């Protein structure tokens, strides 16, 4: 067995095994250990630590030491997080749940656009109203979601830690939604 010089090699090998394991090395270890996962894990960690030790000794601290490039902890790239589904978001135990704010605003926008559709009885305007509804209702829901998301993000430290990755994408959707909602609202006021 090769002597490991850098302690970080064990940490990197263990982190790699948990987050971004090299499938080819893992399969080889399983085959050599007769499908025993505990022995295969120990062998994987030993082999990965040797590779990381060599990698660190050469001064290349980033990326993967594996030749196939499939393993390795990549600095700068955040680990993959499990996506939170709509149902899980809806069941969050808080009065400041962003989904709860999105639903009434979407329904209010739907009622407003239905009023426009019923007021305009000619077929081209009804079709135009339906097309507007496809943009207006989701835009209102996104605005409500973003408003309560922002409030909760400012007030709750745990929410801020959990949802820090969503802020950039949500801000773009919010800007687009405000612009579309404002433009359609102005059209509805002008048309009625």
C-alpha positions as CSV (number, residue, x, y, z in Angstrom):
1,X,0.0,0.0,0.0
2,X,1.3,3.4,-0.9
3,X,2.0,5.9,1.9
4,X,-0.3,9.0,1.7
5,X,1.6,12.2,2.2
6,X,-1.3,14.7,2.2
7,X,-4.1,14.4,4.7
8,X,-6.4,16.3,2.3
9,X,-6.3,13.3,0.0
10,X,-8.4,11.3,2.4
11,X,-10.9,14.1,2.8
12,X,-11.1,14.6,-1.0
13,X,-11.5,10.9,-1.6
14,X,-14.3,10.6,1.0
15,X,-16.1,13.6,-0.4
16,X,-15.8,12.3,-3.9
17,X,-17.2,9.0,-2.8
18,X,-20.3,10.7,-1.3
19,X,-20.9,13.4,-3.9
20,X,-19.3,12.5,-7.3
21,X,-18.1,9.0,-7.4
22,X,-16.2,7.6,-10.4
23,X,-18.5,4.8,-11.6
24,X,-15.7,3.0,-13.5
25,X,-13.5,2.9,-10.3
26,X,-16.5,1.9,-8.2
27,X,-17.4,-1.0,-10.5
28,X,-13.9,-2.2,-10.6
29,X,-13.7,-2.1,-6.8
30,X,-17.0,-4.0,-6.5
31,X,-15.7,-6.7,-8.8
32,X,-12.4,-7.1,-7.0
33,X,-14.2,-7.4,-3.6
34,X,-16.8,-9.9,-4.8
35,X,-19.7,-7.4,-4.6
36,X,-19.1,-6.6,-0.9
37,X,-20.0,-2.8,-0.7
38,X,-18.0,-2.2,2.6
39,X,-14.8,-3.7,1.2
40,X,-15.4,-2.0,-2.1
41,X,-15.8,1.3,-0.4
42,X,-12.6,0.9,1.6
43,X,-10.7,-0.1,-1.6
44,X,-12.2,2.8,-3.5
45,X,-11.2,5.3,-0.8
46,X,-7.6,3.9,-0.8
47,X,-7.3,4.1,-4.5
48,X,-8.9,7.6,-4.7
49,X,-6.7,8.8,-1.8
50,X,-3.6,7.6,-3.7
51,X,-4.7,9.5,-6.8
52,X,-5.5,12.6,-4.9
53,X,-2.2,12.4,-3.0
54,X,-0.3,12.3,-6.3
55,X,-2.5,15.1,-7.7
56,X,-1.9,17.3,-4.6
57,X,1.9,16.5,-4.7
58,X,2.0,17.9,-8.2
59,X,0.3,21.0,-7.1
60,X,-3.0,20.5,-9.0
61,X,-5.6,21.0,-6.3
62,X,-8.6,21.5,-8.6
63,X,-10.5,19.0,-10.7
64,X,-10.4,15.2,-10.8
65,X,-7.3,13.1,-10.6
66,X,-9.0,10.2,-12.3
67,X,-8.0,9.6,-15.9
68,X,-11.6,9.1,-17.1
69,X,-12.5,12.5,-15.6
70,X,-15.7,11.1,-14.0
71,X,-14.8,11.4,-10.4
72,X,-13.4,14.2,-8.3
73,X,-14.7,17.1,-6.3
74,X,-14.7,20.2,-8.5
75,X,-14.1,23.4,-6.6
76,X,-16.2,26.3,-7.7
77,X,-19.1,24.0,-8.8
78,X,-21.8,23.7,-6.2
79,X,-23.0,20.2,-5.4
80,X,-26.3,19.1,-7.0
81,X,-29.2,19.8,-4.8
82,X,-32.5,18.0,-4.8
83,X,-35.2,20.1,-6.4
84,X,-38.1,21.0,-4.3
85,X,-41.5,20.1,-5.8
86,X,-44.5,22.3,-5.9
87,X,-46.4,20.0,-3.5
88,X,-43.5,20.1,-1.0
89,X,-43.4,23.9,-1.3
90,X,-47.1,24.2,-0.7
91,X,-46.9,22.1,2.5
92,X,-44.2,24.4,4.0
93,X,-45.5,25.3,7.5
94,X,-45.4,29.1,7.3
95,X,-47.9,31.9,6.8
96,X,-45.2,33.5,4.6
97,X,-45.3,30.6,2.1
98,X,-44.7,32.1,-1.4
99,X,-46.9,29.6,-3.1
100,X,-49.9,30.7,-1.0
101,X,-49.4,34.3,-2.2
102,X,-49.1,33.2,-5.8
103,X,-52.5,31.4,-6.0
104,X,-54.8,34.3,-5.0
105,X,-53.0,36.7,-7.3
106,X,-53.2,34.2,-10.2
107,X,-57.0,33.8,-9.6
108,X,-57.5,37.5,-9.4
109,X,-55.8,38.0,-12.7
110,X,-57.9,35.2,-14.1
111,X,-61.1,37.0,-13.0
112,X,-59.9,40.3,-14.5
113,X,-59.1,38.6,-17.9
114,X,-62.4,36.7,-17.9
115,X,-64.1,40.1,-17.4
116,X,-62.3,41.4,-20.5
117,X,-63.2,38.2,-22.5
118,X,-66.9,38.5,-21.6
119,X,-67.0,42.2,-22.3
120,X,-65.5,41.7,-25.8
121,X,-68.0,39.5,-27.6
122,X,-66.5,39.4,-31.0
123,X,-64.4,36.2,-31.8
124,X,-61.1,37.9,-32.6
125,X,-61.1,39.7,-29.2
126,X,-62.1,36.6,-27.3
127,X,-59.2,34.7,-28.9
128,X,-57.0,37.7,-28.1
129,X,-58.2,37.6,-24.5
130,X,-57.4,33.9,-24.1
131,X,-53.9,34.5,-25.4
132,X,-53.5,37.4,-23.0
133,X,-54.7,35.2,-20.2
134,X,-52.0,32.6,-20.9
135,X,-49.4,35.3,-20.1
136,X,-51.3,37.5,-17.6
137,X,-52.3,34.9,-15.0
138,X,-48.9,33.2,-14.7
139,X,-47.2,36.7,-14.5
140,X,-49.5,37.7,-11.6
141,X,-48.7,34.4,-9.8
142,X,-45.0,34.9,-10.3
143,X,-45.2,38.5,-9.0
144,X,-47.0,37.3,-5.8
145,X,-44.6,34.4,-5.4
146,X,-41.6,36.7,-5.8
147,X,-42.9,39.3,-3.4
148,X,-43.5,36.9,-0.6
149,X,-40.3,35.0,-1.4
150,X,-38.4,38.3,-1.0
151,X,-40.0,39.1,2.3
152,X,-39.3,35.7,3.7
153,X,-35.8,35.7,2.3
154,X,-35.1,39.0,4.2
155,X,-36.8,37.8,7.4
156,X,-35.7,34.2,7.8
157,X,-32.0,33.1,8.0
158,X,-32.8,29.4,7.5
159,X,-35.0,30.2,4.4
160,X,-32.1,32.3,3.1
161,X,-29.7,29.4,3.4
162,X,-32.0,26.8,1.9
163,X,-33.1,28.9,-1.1
164,X,-29.9,31.0,-1.9
165,X,-29.5,29.3,-5.3
166,X,-33.0,30.3,-6.5
167,X,-32.6,34.1,-6.1
168,X,-30.9,34.8,-9.5
169,X,-33.3,32.7,-11.6
170,X,-36.3,34.1,-9.7
171,X,-35.2,37.7,-10.1
172,X,-35.1,37.3,-13.9
173,X,-38.6,35.8,-14.0
174,X,-39.9,38.5,-11.7
175,X,-38.6,41.3,-13.9
176,X,-40.1,39.8,-17.0
177,X,-43.4,39.1,-15.2
178,X,-43.7,42.7,-14.0
179,X,-43.1,44.0,-17.5
180,X,-45.6,41.7,-19.1
181,X,-48.2,42.2,-16.3
182,X,-47.8,46.0,-16.6
183,X,-48.1,46.0,-20.4
184,X,-51.2,43.8,-20.4
185,X,-52.8,45.8,-17.6
186,X,-52.3,49.0,-19.5
187,X,-53.9,47.4,-22.6
188,X,-56.9,46.1,-20.5
189,X,-57.4,49.6,-19.1
190,X,-57.2,51.1,-22.5
191,X,-59.5,48.5,-24.2
192,X,-62.3,48.7,-21.6
